Amino acid sequence: MKKSGCLPLFLLVSLGICLFVILILVVALGSKGSGPAKAITVKKFSETTVVSATNSSDKIALIRLDGMISYGRNGGVDGNMVDDLKEAFQQASNDPRVKAVVLSVDSPGGEVTAGDTIHHALGKLSAKKPVVIFINSIGTSAAYYIACAGSWIMCSDTSFTGSIGVIISTLNYKELFGKIGLQSVIFKSGQFKDALNGARDLTEEEKTYFQGLVMQTYDRFLNIVASSRHLDATTLRNGIADGRVLSGRDAYNAKLIDQLGYVEDAYDKARILGKAPGAEVVRYEKKHGLAHFLRLFEDSEKSDINLNLNVGPAAGMKLDSGRLYLLPSFYAF
C-alpha cells in the first residue's frame, strides 16, 4: 500500500509558518543588536478620522466621556469607564503624533471616587499635552470636577454645567413598613453600623456625622475649582458653588469656563495649543476582543427581554443609598 506524501508536505508548511510567526514576534519585540528587547506597545483604541489633516502628520485625539461616571460597566461590556479613560489618556500621552487632546463631555456627574480618579489621570495627561474640554449638553458635578484638570474648558450657550456640590441620600420607608406589618430587626457591632437604614429615622448624631462627610468632599471639590479657575474659594462658597446648575453663558460670565463655542471651535483651539495647525482629528474607539463577544452571549442567555421602567432625568441610572455622589439634586431622587 502506497503511503501518501501529503503529511510530510503539511508538516513542512506548518513548520515554515511557525518560524515565520516567531520571526515576526522577535522583530516586534524590538530586539536590535545586543540591546535589550522592548515591550510591545498595544493600542487598545482604534482611530477613526473625524477631520482630515491638511499637509500634516500631526493628530488631535478626540476622547469621549459620556453618561454616569462610575466604576460600573458603563465604559463597555469588557471594561469600566474609569479604566477605559485612563487607558485612552495613556495612549494619547504615549503617541508622539498626538499633539493635543479634546475630551468631549456629556455627563451629569457620578461617583466621587470615580470622578476624582479620572481627574487625577487627566491631570497627568494635561501636564504633558494640552487638553481641551468640550461640554456638550451637560457637564455638571463630577463631570465639571474632571474638567478642571484640563487646559481649556469650552461649552455652548445652551450647555448645562457647574453644580459644584456633593450629595448623599437614602430612602426612609419606616411608615410603609408599619402599614404592611413589617419590622426591621438588626444586630450591630457599633452605633453607626446601620446608619442610613431606611427602616428608622436618623439620630441627630448620625445627621451630623454624614453632613461632615459631605462637607469634607465638598471642600475638596471647591478648592479644586478655585485653584484651577483662579477664583476665590470664599466667594465661590458664598455664591455659585451652592450646587446650582448654570447655563453655558452664565458659567462663562462666572469664569467657570474659558470659551463659548461649538466642538469645531474646540478642535481649532486644540490645534492652536498643540502647535499643530494642520492636524487631523481622530476619535478613539474601544477595540473589543473575545471577552466582548462572550459577555454579549452571557447577557443574552440571562434574559431575552430587558424591561426598563425608569423614567425622568435619572432613567437608566442606579444610585446606591449611602454612597457619595457629585450630581445635580434632580438626578439623586
C-alpha positions in Angstrom: 0.0 0.0 0.0 1.4 3.3 -1.1 1.9 6.0 1.6 0.6 9.4 0.9 3.1 12.3 0.5 0.7 14.9 1.8 1.6 14.5 5.5 5.3 15.4 5.2 4.3 18.4 3.0 1.8 19.6 5.6 4.3 19.3 8.4 6.9 21.2 6.3 4.4 24.0 5.6 3.4 24.2 9.3 7.0 24.4 10.4 7.6 27.2 7.9 4.6 29.2 9.2 5.7 28.7 12.8 9.2 30.0 12.0 7.7 33.0 10.2 5.5 33.9 13.2 8.4 33.6 15.6 10.5 35.9 13.4 7.7 38.5 13.3 7.4 38.3 17.1 11.2 38.8 17.5 11.1 41.8 15.2 8.1 43.3 17.1 9.8 42.9 20.4 12.3 45.4 19.1 15.4 43.3 19.6 18.2 45.2 17.9 21.8 44.0 18.0 22.9 43.3 21.6 20.4 45.8 23.1 17.5 44.5 25.3 14.2 43.6 23.7 11.5 46.3 24.1 7.9 45.5 25.2 5.2 45.8 22.5 3.0 48.9 23.0 -0.5 47.7 22.5 -3.0 50.3 21.3 -6.3 49.5 22.9 -8.2 52.1 21.0 -8.6 52.3 17.2 -8.7 55.7 15.5 -11.4 57.0 13.2 -10.8 60.2 11.3 -13.2 62.9 12.2 -11.4 65.8 10.4 -8.8 65.1 7.8 -5.3 66.6 8.0 -4.0 69.3 5.8 -0.4 68.6 4.9 0.4 67.3 8.4 1.1 64.0 10.1 0.0 65.5 13.5 -3.1 64.4 15.3 -5.7 65.7 17.7 -7.1 62.8 19.8 -10.9 63.0 20.5 -11.9 61.1 23.6 -15.5 60.9 24.8 -16.8 60.9 28.4 -20.4 60.0 28.3 -23.1 59.1 30.8 -23.0 58.4 34.6 -19.4 58.5 36.0 -18.9 55.1 37.7 -16.7 52.1 38.3 -19.5 50.0 36.8 -19.7 48.5 33.4 -20.9 51.6 31.6 -17.5 52.1 30.0 -18.0 48.9 27.9 -19.1 45.3 28.4 -15.4 44.2 28.8 -14.2 47.1 30.9 -15.3 50.1 33.0 -15.4 53.8 32.4 -12.6 54.7 34.7 -10.1 52.2 33.3 -11.1 52.9 29.7 -10.5 56.6 30.1 -7.2 56.1 31.9 -6.1 53.8 29.1 -7.2 56.3 26.4 -5.3 59.1 28.2 -2.2 56.9 28.3 -2.4 56.0 24.6 -2.7 59.7 23.7 0.2 60.6 26.0 2.4 57.9 24.5 1.7 58.7 20.8 4.2 61.3 19.6 1.9 62.3 16.7 -0.9 63.3 19.1 -0.2 67.0 19.8 -3.3 67.7 21.9 -6.5 66.1 23.1 -10.2 67.1 23.0 -12.2 65.5 25.8 -15.8 65.6 24.8 -18.1 65.5 27.9 -21.7 64.7 28.1 -22.4 63.6 31.7 -24.4 64.8 34.7 -21.7 63.5 37.1 -21.5 60.5 39.3 -19.5 58.8 42.0 -17.0 60.8 43.9 -14.1 58.4 43.8 -14.6 57.6 40.1 -14.6 61.3 39.2 -11.5 62.0 41.4 -9.6 59.1 39.8 -10.4 60.3 36.2 -9.5 63.9 37.3 -6.1 62.7 38.6 -5.4 60.8 35.4 -6.4 63.7 33.2 -4.2 66.0 35.2 -1.1 63.8 34.3 -2.1 64.0 30.6 -2.6 67.7 30.6 0.8 68.2 32.3 2.3 66.6 29.1 0.0 67.7 26.4 -2.8 70.3 26.1 -6.3 69.0 26.8 -9.3 71.0 25.6 -12.6 70.1 27.5 -15.7 70.5 25.4 -19.0 70.2 27.3 -21.9 69.1 25.1 -25.4 69.1 26.5 -24.4 68.6 30.1 -21.2 68.5 32.2 -22.1 69.0 35.8 -20.8 68.0 39.2 -18.3 65.1 38.8 -18.0 65.9 35.1 -17.1 69.5 35.9 -14.8 68.3 38.6 -12.9 66.3 35.9 -13.0 69.2 33.5 -11.0 71.3 36.0 -8.0 69.1 35.2 -8.0 70.3 31.5 -6.0 73.1 29.9 -9.0 74.9 28.5 -12.8 74.4 29.1 -15.4 75.2 26.4 -19.2 74.7 26.0 -22.1 76.2 24.1 -24.5 78.8 25.4 -27.1 76.1 25.9 -25.0 73.6 27.7 -25.6 72.9 31.4 -22.5 72.9 33.7 -21.4 73.8 37.3 -23.4 72.1 40.1 -20.5 72.4 42.5 -21.7 70.3 45.3 -21.9 66.8 46.9 -25.0 64.8 47.8 -25.7 61.6 49.7 -29.2 60.2 50.0 -31.3 57.4 51.5 -34.9 56.3 51.5 -36.9 56.3 54.7 -39.6 53.6 54.5 -40.4 53.3 58.2 -44.0 54.3 57.9 -44.5 51.9 54.9 -43.2 49.0 57.0 -45.7 49.9 59.7 -48.6 49.9 57.3 -47.8 46.4 55.9 -46.8 44.9 59.2 -43.0 44.5 58.6 -40.4 45.3 61.2 -36.6 45.6 60.7 -34.5 43.6 63.2 -30.8 44.4 63.2 -27.9 43.2 65.3 -24.9 45.5 65.0 -21.4 45.9 66.4 -21.5 49.7 66.7 -23.9 52.6 66.8 -23.2 53.7 63.2 -23.2 50.2 61.6 -26.8 50.5 60.5 -26.7 54.3 59.8 -28.9 55.3 56.8 -31.1 52.3 57.5 -34.4 53.3 55.9 -36.4 51.4 58.4 -35.8 54.1 61.1 -35.1 57.8 61.5 -31.6 59.1 61.7 -30.3 60.2 65.0 -29.0 63.8 65.4 -25.5 62.4 65.8 -25.8 60.4 62.6 -27.0 63.5 60.7 -24.1 65.5 62.0 -21.6 62.7 61.0 -22.9 62.3 57.4 -23.1 66.1 56.9 -19.5 66.2 57.9 -18.6 63.6 55.3 -20.4 65.6 52.6 -18.7 68.8 53.6 -15.3 67.2 53.6 -15.7 66.1 50.0 -17.3 69.5 49.1 -14.3 71.4 50.4 -12.1 69.3 48.2 -14.3 70.0 45.2 -14.4 73.7 46.0 -10.7 74.0 46.4 -10.1 72.2 43.0 -12.4 74.6 41.3 -10.9 77.7 43.0 -7.3 76.6 42.2 -7.9 75.6 38.6 -10.1 78.6 37.7 -8.0 81.1 39.8 -11.1 82.1 41.8 -11.5 83.0 45.4 -12.8 80.0 47.4 -14.8 82.1 49.9 -16.5 83.9 47.1 -17.3 80.7 45.4 -18.7 79.1 48.6 -21.0 82.1 49.2 -22.0 82.3 45.6 -22.4 79.9 42.7 -20.8 76.9 44.5 -24.1 76.0 46.2 -25.0 73.1 43.9 -26.8 75.2 41.3 -26.7 74.2 37.6 -25.5 77.0 35.3 -26.1 77.6 31.6 -23.1 77.9 29.4 -23.5 81.6 29.2 -23.8 82.0 33.0 -20.8 79.7 33.5 -18.7 81.8 31.1 -19.7 85.0 33.0 -18.7 83.3 36.3 -15.4 82.3 34.8 -16.1 78.6 35.2 -15.3 78.1 31.5 -12.9 79.8 29.1 -14.8 80.0 25.9 -18.2 79.6 24.3 -18.5 77.8 21.0 -19.0 74.5 19.2 -17.0 71.3 19.0 -15.3 72.5 15.8 -14.0 75.5 17.8 -12.6 73.0 20.4 -10.7 71.3 17.6 -9.3 74.6 16.4 -8.3 75.5 20.0 -6.5 72.1 20.4 -4.6 72.7 17.2 -3.5 76.2 18.5 -2.5 74.9 21.9 -0.7 71.9 20.4 1.0 74.0 17.8 -0.3 71.7 15.1 -2.4 73.9 12.7 -2.9 71.1 10.1 -3.5 68.2 12.4 -6.2 65.7 11.7 -8.8 64.9 14.4 -9.1 61.2 15.3 -11.7 59.7 17.5 -10.6 57.0 19.9 -12.9 53.9 19.8 -12.5 50.9 22.1 -11.4 47.7 20.5 -13.5 44.7 21.5 -11.9 41.3 21.8 -13.1 37.8 22.7 -14.3 39.0 26.1 -16.8 41.4 24.5 -18.5 38.6 22.5 -18.5 36.2 25.4 -20.1 38.8 27.6 -22.8 39.6 25.0 -23.5 35.8 24.8 -23.7 35.6 28.6 -26.1 38.6 28.9 -28.3 37.2 26.1 -28.5 33.9 28.0 -29.6 35.6 31.2 -32.5 37.4 29.7 -34.2 37.6 26.3 -36.1 40.8 27.2 -34.9 43.6 29.5 -37.6 45.9 30.6 -36.5 49.3 31.8 -39.3 51.1 33.7 -37.3 54.1 34.9 -38.5 57.5 33.9 -37.3 61.0 34.4 -33.8 62.5 34.4 -32.2 59.6 36.2 -33.7 56.9 33.8 -31.1 54.1 33.5 -29.1 55.4 36.4 -29.0 53.4 39.6 -27.9 55.4 42.6 -26.9 53.4 45.7 -28.2 54.5 49.0 -25.5 55.9 51.3 -22.9 56.5 48.5 -21.4 59.9 47.9 -22.2 61.4 44.5 -21.2 64.6 42.7 -24.6 65.0 40.9 -27.3 67.7 40.5 -30.1 67.2 43.0 -32.6 66.2 40.3 -30.5 63.1 39.5 -30.5 61.9 43.0 -34.1 61.0 43.5 
